[in-house]
Amino acid sequence: TAGPKPFLAKLYQMVDEEETADIVGWTQAGDGLVVKDPEQFAQKLLPLHFKHSNFSSFVRQLNTYGFSKVDPDSWIFGHVHFRKGRYDDLRLIQRKSSHRPVTNKGGAAASSATNPPQPFDSAEASAQEAALRAEIQSLRTSHDNMSARIKSLSGE
């Protein structure tokens, strides 16, 4: 069985390091990562593990792998297969496809004869479904929190 993608292995290692827990670490429940100090994270940790120190690029890379921002007011990211103590689950995380149609030389979309459909992968579909369900739950929670905040601000 293939191991996790290098980005995910480095990410897990970075989040799991006790020495840098004041900069980045696990959520209290161990179901996501928290960047506690984005400036220090970009200046000190990103260059140690990756070839850049750009926080926005790091966030884009997280999004590429299906991570979502859990709290709009902080740098907390979650993925159904990114869990403390579950390093082996990282291999279940796949990069998202670009969703751009393949075009032929004339600029038209390629036919199915030149781009046959891929076989159905039930494990990947289950993982995607679980990730979508987790994201929906996260969005519902965020929505409920925002609704409660709006009510409190409007004095209802």
Protein Blocks (a to p, Z undefined) as FASTA:
>chain_A
ZZddfklmmmmmmmmpmklmmmgccdfkopaccdfblmlmmmmmmmmmmccfbfklmmmm
mmmnopacfblkbccdddfklcghilmlmmmpccddehiacddfkopacdfklmccdddd
fklmmmmmmmmmmmmmmmmmmmmmmmmmmmmmnoZZ
